[in-house]
Amino acid sequence: MLTSEERNRYRRHLQLPEIGENGQLRLKHARVLVVGAGGLGCPVLQYLAAAGVGTLGIVDADKVETSNLQRQILYGPRDLGQFKAEVAGRVVRQLNPLVHTEVHVCRATLGNVRELVSKYDVVVDGSDNFPTRYLLNDACVSFNKPLISGAIYKFEGQVSVFNYQGGPTYRCLFPQQPSGKEAPNCDATGVLGVLPGIVGTAQASETLKVLLGIGEVLSGRLWVLDALSFQTRVVKFARRPESAAINLQSASPTDYADLCSVGVNAISATELQQQLESEHAPFLLDVREPDEFHRKHLAGATLLPLGSLAKGVNAIPRHHPVVVYCRSGRRSTQAIERLQTEFGFANLLNLDGGIEAWEELAVTSQSN
């Protein structure tokens, strides 16, 4: 039964015949895993917590950065440098103390996805890369869990529900995984700050519909929003038996190559500065996009965008220290993991904090 506090808090839900007390009890006992506590995950977590979803799992390995504050509204300046999952967990508990949070400070990988997905009723995908999306899809197929998917790109957003009551899966809509160059993330392209709020809220709405068993769920339908014109359209797609049958056991491991649990060694901006001043300076590899490189880069660095690693791999030395960097350290981590996994490199260091940390060091040095 609902407590008096719960009846008062969720009164507007109880007044809806489609939800009522039975529906609210379903939400109270539901377990939802939110993968990614960034632009999409923030509104998802806020609205699911406010709605009374009993247990929210939060998966994210990143720390709060200044550039996140433009759109990731769970965080503020005082949270900089802290793990997003931990901050999000605290904020959610403050928003609704009746909700239980389970914080997972990690990336979803092939090594942990089974344990993560199997414990929850529904998975919400707030990730920003295709390997994670395919990994979550295949895990949801393996454990027969609905997947609430959202994606954003510049001014456009998409939402759909996969693997729901025998409906199409993510692979039915996207059978082939695009390359990083074909589908760069927000770090490389930018995004309208309000867009993930709209798309994440739509994901939260679909999650509640799935949990409550009400309305017409976006299964077999892709909702597309153009924020510049505020035009929306719905694209229908069908289940493809050969694609829908792919799960963690039958998928190609190369689909998750960027998510392998490979250790990545790091170097701080201060340590790099010292090494560059020594007789044995490391090779510098910039994995950002050309426009970012031309605006500013480390002197002597070689440009090799993340999406072009395979084409330029022969230009990277194997018997000399190589420092890989991007804007914040995220893309460079992915680059190192791929270079180590697919090409056998063992001499790579990730610039912790990326070129942003390097610029901060320069400002600090000048002020001193």
Residue, then its C-alpha position, 0 to 999 in steps of 0.5 A: m500500500l502507499t503511505s500517506e506521504e506517498r499519497n500526498r506527493y503523488r496525488r496528481h497521478l492518483q487522480l488519473p484513472e489510467i494510473g491510480e493507486n495500482g499504477q503508482l504502486r507499479l512505479k514504486h516497485a519498478r527498477v530502472l537503469v539509466v545509462g549516462a548521466g549527461g544531457l539526456g540522463c539528467p532530465v530522465l533521472q529528475y522526472l522518473a524520481a519525481a514520478g516515484v519510480g522506486t529504484l533508479g540505477i545510474v551508470d556513468a564514469d565521467k566527471v563534471e566539466t565546465s562545458n557540461l553545465q550548458r545542458q546537464i542541469l543536475y550539476g552546478p559549478r560546485d560539482l566540477g571534478q566530481f563523478k556525475a553518477e555520484v552527484a546525480g545520486r545525491v540530487v535525486r535523493q534530495l529531489n525525492p527521498l522516497v526513491h532509492t538510487e544505485v550508483h555505478v561509477c563505471r562505463a557500461t562494458l561487455g564485462n559488466v553489462r550483464e550484471l547491470v541490465s539483469k537487475y532492472d526492469v527497464v533500461v534507458d539509454g542516455s549514452d553518446n556513442f554507438p558501441t554503447r547503444y549496440l551493447l545495451n540493445d544486445a543486453c536487453v535482447s539477452f535479458n528481454k528488457p525494454l530499451i528506451s533510446g534517445a539521441i541528439y545531434k546539433f539541433e535534432g533529437q530522436v526517441s524510440v522504444f526497442n525490444y518492447q513486447g516482441g517489437p523491433t530492436y535497435r538493430c532492426l532500425f540500425p543494422q550497421q554501426p556507423s563509424g565515429k567520423e560518420a556520427p561524431n558526438c557532442d564533444a566534436t559537433g556541439v549541441l543546442g543546450v535545451l535539446p537534451g532536455i526535450v529529448g530526455t523528457a520524452q524518454a522519461s515519458e516513454t519509460l513511464k508508459v512502459l512501466l504503467g502499461i498505458g498509451e501507445v508506446l514508441s515501439g516500431r516508431l522513431w520520433v524525430l524533432d528538429a528544434l530549429s523549426f520545431q517540426t516533428r515526424v514519426v518514422k515507422f520501421a518493422r522488426r527484422p527477425e535476423s537483426a532482432a535475434i542478435n544478442l550478447q552471445s551472437a553479436s560480433p565482438t568488434d561492435y563493442a571494440d571501443l568498450c573493452s575493459v582495457g587499462v588506460n594510463a594517464i599523464s597530467a598536464t604538469e607531467l607532460q610539460q616537464q617531459l616536453e622540456s626534457e631531452h626525450a619529449p613524447f610524441l603528441l597525438d591529437v584525436r580531435e577534429p580538424d577545425e578544433f586542431h586548427r583553432k588551437h593545439l599543442a606545438g608539434a602535435t600530429l592530428l589524427p581524428l578519432g574516426s580516422l584512427a585505422k587509416g593513420v595508425n602507421a604514423i604512430p610510433r610504437h617504441h617511443p612514448v605517445v601522449v594522446y589528447c583531445r579537448s577533455g580526455r574522453r575521446s583520447t581515452q576511446a582512441i587509446e582503448r581502440l589502439q591497444t585492443e585492435f592494434g596492440f599499442a603498449n606505449l600510450l598515455n592519455l592527457d588527463g583533462g585534455i587540452e583544457a587542463w593544458e590551458e588551465l596550467a598555462v593560465t596558472s603559470q602566467s599568474n604565478 
